[in-house]
Amino acid sequence: MKSARMTVLVTPEQKTVIHDRARILGISTGEMVRRAVESFGASTGSAATAESEAVLNALADELQRAAGEAKVALVTANREMQSTLRQLARHRHAAP
């Protein structure tokens, strides 16, 4: 895919909002801007459809982020459980 650089001026507040939303979604600022432009209706022709698509994209991104966090939490919980089971087994074998 060919790409072209584009410079867009925004206020410092807008820049902060765009950067923060991208960070929350786990995507680059450039990707955030591209999705916002696409959801504006450039590719769908309908503002309502574009808005719905933008909402669905945001929800999908949030779901992906949450699933990643859940996976990390499950792996951590599994390690802790395995450690506890090993400790219990050692105590069981050491008991008179």
C-alpha positions, -999 to +999 in steps of 0.1 A: +000+000+000+013+034-010+012+061+016+015+099+015+023+123+044-003+149+054+001+177+079-030+188+098-031+216+123-051+211+155-053+229+188-032+215+217-064+203+233-075+185+202-041+169+199-043+157+235-078+142+230-067+124+198-036+111+214-054+100+245-082+082+226-056+064+204-037+053+235-068+040+252-077+020+220-041+007+217-036+022+183-013+048+168-024+084+166-022+081+128-045+051+128-069+070+151-071+099+126-075+076+096-104+058+113-120+091+123-118+103+087-132+071+073-160+071+099-169+106+089-187+092+058-160+094+032-164+057+024-200+050+034-220+078+020-243+079+051-235+099+082-256+076+104-239+045+089-205+061+093-212+070+130-225+034+136-193+020+120-172+043+141-189+032+173-186-005+163-149+000+155-143+016+189-162-012+207-142-038+188-110-021+198-121-019+234-131-056+234-098-066+219-080-046+246-101-061+274-096-096+260-058-090+261-060-078+297-082-108+307-057-132+291-029-117+311-050-119+343-058-156+336-022-164+330-012-147+362-039-164+382-029-198+368+007-193+378-004-183+413-026-213+415+001-237+404+025-222+429-001-227+457-007-263+446+031-269+447+033-254+482+004-275+495+020-307+480+053-299+498+034-294+531+015-326+526+046-346+520+065-329+549+036-336+574+042-365+599 
